[in-house]
Amino acid sequence: MIRVILERGDRVVYVGSKSGLEQDLVADMDVEYKGITTGKLRRYLSFANLIDAFRVPIGILQSILLLAKTRPVALFSKGGYVAFPVVFAGWLLRVPVVAHESDLTPGLATRLCTPFIKTQCVNFDQTRTKARRVVVTGTPIRSELLEGDAKRGRDWLGLSSPKPVLVVVGGSLGAEEINRVVRDAVMKLVEDFTVVHVCGQDNIDESLAGLSCYYQYEFIREQWGDVLALADVVVSRSGANSLFELLTLRKPNILIPLPLKSSRGDQIENAEYSELRGWSLVVPEDLLTPESLCSSLSLVSQDLANWKTKIEEFPRRDSLSLIIEEIDRVAK
């Protein structure tokens, strides 16, 4: 989205944390990065909440000074604990705010920002929010995903087997439990599939190197769109953006949401939403075993045509245009 806005000649300022961890996201673009002091928003009791209670007002003051200097015509917020000081400062200075929420149920940062925004963009039509204006936009998907090519993916992997391709991905940092179960089941899996396993940093299992029809990678970057295009079935977590991509690309999928002990439950809600509509098969992590994984894959792979037909019901939207149109609308 930033690239499109820059291409039409607009100035973009990216506000992130003082640590600058987000700066890498815009390092290759003509974008000004500004860091502010931030305090994490927690739902549980912690001594850190007391410390962060002082950081948030500092972040608000810094945001006011920043906005007064840069004089933006609009703010776009993607949530997270950095967002609240900037959104609140924008409201104080009468700068209109468009926010985007990926998950089915808005997170804490989004809920805190809601009274101060003009428009809430959402991924799913069932998302409930108290924002004055709600627009179902979906999430802009990278062009390299939309333009993925199965032949390029097959050539990159060097595949010769005619077996259907199973892609397993546990998230950017990998997923220990998913990795363990896949490897426990791998001898059974490769009987029926060519398995492409994205296992996360430092999670390659050297004992399985060279196993026929099993390919493991820490990450797949430039070729990810081609690998997804090649996939017949995808096993994944159910983060909102990952799920949105799978549904938009019409990929039959098995979702293993993060459990409550590791999240606020947003992935569980996303997965249930998709399963109820017939777009996904869900296996809770506490029920994930080599046997349940194999049986779930059998259930999906034996009826791929029906799964694809159901996923076709998921509405494709020009998310990028819809969000930019909303930003332009409030900026008038």
N, C-alpha and C positions, 0 to 999 in steps of 0.2 A: 504493500500500500504506500509506503514512504517513497518508493521509487517513482510511482505514478504521480504522486503529488509534486515531487521534485521536477519531473519531466515537464510539467505544465508551468514551471517557473516560480512556484511558491517556495517560501523559506520554511524550513522545518527545524525546530529545536526539540531535542530529545531530553527529557528530564528523567534521571535515574538516581540511584543511590550514590552517596559520597564515595563509596568504595570503587565505583566505576565498573563493577562486574558486567553491567549491561552494555558497556561501551563497545564491546566486541560485536554486538548485534548490528551496529551502524558504522563500524570502522571503515568499511569500503564505500561509504556513501557521503555525499556532501551535506552532512548533518552536523549541527552544533550540539555537543553533549554538555549538559549541565548537571552537576551532582548536588543533591541536597541531603541533609541529615534526616534519617528515617528511624522510626521506631516500629518494630514488628507488632502486628495486631494478633493477640493470642486469645483463645477461648478458655484457657485454663489458668489457674492460679500459679504465679511464678514471680520470684523476686525481680526478674528481668522486666516485668510489667511496670514496676515502680521506676526503673531507670528510663524505660522507653516513654513513660508518661511525660518526661521532660524533653525527650527528643522530638516528639510530634509537634509541640508548639514552635520549637526552633525550625523544624522543617516548614511549617506554615509561614513563619516570618521570612525565611529564605525564599519560599515560593512567591510570596507577595512582592518581594524586591525583584525577583527574576521576571515575573509577569509584567510588573510596572516598567521594567527596562525593555523587554522584548516586544511588548504590546501585541500579543497574538489576537487574531480575529476569532479563534476557536481553539478548544482543547479537545484532544482525544485521549481517553483513559482506557487502558486494558486491564485495570484492576491491580491487585497486589498492594502490599503495604506502602509502597512508594506513592501510590495514587492519591490517597486521602489528603495529605497536605496540599498537593497541587490543585486538586479539585475544589477543596474548600477555599483556597486562595482565589481561584478563578471565580467562584461564586461571589466572594467579597468584592472583587474588582469588576463584576458584571461581564466576565468572559464566558460565553456559552460553552457548555461541556457536552460532548457525545461520549458515552461509555459503551464498552462491549463486554458482555459476560458469555463465556464459553460453555459453562456447565449448565445442566438442567436446573439446578437450584443455585441461586446466587451465593457467592461466598461472602464472608464477613466484610471484607474491604468494599465490595460492591454495594452491600446493604448500607454501609455507613455513608457512602458517596451518593446514594440514590436521591436524598432530598435536594441535592445541589446540582443535579444534572438536568439538561433539557431533553435528552433522548437516551434510552437504553436500547442498544442493539443486542440481540440474542441469537444463539444458534438454533434453538428448537422452539417450535410454536407452543409447547406446553410449559415453557419457563414462566414462573410467576414472579412478578416484581411490582413494587409500588411506584415505579417511575411514572411520571405524567404521560410520557409518550414511549411506546415500545414498538420497535420495528424488528421483525424477524429477517435478519440479513444472512445468517450463516457466517462462516469464517473464510476469509480469502485463502485460497489454496495456491501454493507455489506453482508456477508454470511448469517447472520440471516434473512435478507430480502429474499434472494434467496431461502433459505431453510425453509421459513415459511410454516406452516402446518395448514390447515383450521380446522381440527378436534381439534387440540390443542387450536386454537383460540376460537372455540365454547365452549370447556370445560372450558377454563379460564374465559370466559364471563358468563358461566353458562346458555347458551341459550337452550331453548326447543322449541321455536316457529319456524315453517317452513318458515316464511316470509323471503324474500331476505334481505340481510344485506347492509345497507347504512352506510358508514363511512364518517364522516365530520371532516376535520382538517383545521384549519386556520393558521397553522404555529407554531413555537416553543413558541411564545409569545401570541398565540391566535389571534383572529380577531374579534374585537367588533361588526362590522357590520354583519359578517357572523353569529356570535353567536346570535345576536338579531333576525335576520330573521329566523334562524332555530327554535328558541324557539317560535316565533310568529306562525310558521307553524307546530309545533311539533304534535299537535293533528291530523292534516291531515296526516302527514308523518307516524305516527305509525299505521295508518290504513293499510298501504301497506308495510311498512318496519320495520325491527328491526334497530334502529338508534344508532350507536356508535359515540358519539360526543366528539371529543378532543378539548376542549375549551380554554386551556391555564391556566397559574397560577392564582389562586384566582378568577376564573371565573365560578365556579360551582354554579348553580342556585338551592338552597335548596328547593324552592317551587315545583320543578319538580322531586325531589328525590322520588323514588318509582313508578314513572309512568311506566306502562307496556310497554315493548319494547323500552324504551329509557334509554341509558346508557351514562353517562357523566364522563369524566376523564380530569384532568388538563393536564396530559401527559401519554403516554404509552411508556415504554422503552423496556425492554427485550422481551415483548410479541408483539411488533409492527409488526414484520414480520408475525406472526401467524394471527393477526387481519386483516392485509392487504390480506393475503391469503384467508381469509374467505369472504372478501368484494365482493359484486356483483357490486356495484357502489361506486365511491369515489368522494366526493366534496372537492376541494382543491384550495389553491392559486396556482400560476403557476411559482413559483421559479424554476430555471432550474433543480436543482438536484431532487426536488420533482417530477417534470414532467417526468424527465428521468426515475426515479424509477417506476412511474405508467405505463409508456409505456413499459418498460422492463418486468414488471410483468404482462402485458397484462390486465390492469384493465380499464374497461369503466369508463370514468371520466367526471365531469363537473368542469370547471375551472373558478375561480373568481379572475382575476388578480388584484394586487394592482393598484389603479388609479395613474395618473400622479402626483396628489397632494402629494402622499406618496412615490413616487419612480421616477427613471429616465425613466420609461416606459419599462424596460426590461421584466417585467412579461407580459405586454400587447403583446409585440412582440413574446415572447415564446408561449403564448396562441394562437395567430393568426396563427403562424407557424403550430401548432399542429391541429388546427381546419381546416385549409385549406387542410390538408391531411386526414381528416376524422377520426382523432384519438381522438378528444376531442370536447365537446360542451362548448362554452364559454358564460358566462353571465357577462357582465360588472357590476362592483359594483354599478354604478349609476342606473342600471336597475334591481338590485336585490331586489325582494320583496317576500313575502311568496307565492304569486301567480306565479311569474316567476320561482321560485325555484321548486315548485310542478309541473308546466307544463314541465319544462326542465327534471326533473326526470322521468316524465311519458313518455316523448319522448325517452329517453335513455332506460328505463327499458322495454318498449314494443318491443324493437328491439335489445336486448342484443347480440344476435348471430351475427348480422351484424356488430355491434360495435367491437366485439371481432375479427371478421374476418379482419376488416380494421386495427386494432391495430397490428395484426400479421405481417403487412407490415413494421412495425418499426424494423429496423435492430438491432439485438442483437450482441454485440461485446464482446470479451474478453478484456475489457477496461484495467484491471490491467496489463495484459501481454503486451498490446500495449504500454502503457505509460512507463513501466519498460524497454522494448526493446528500446524505443526512448532515455531514459536516458543512457542506456548502449552504444547506438550508438554514442552519442555525447561525452561520457566520454573516448572513445578510443583514 
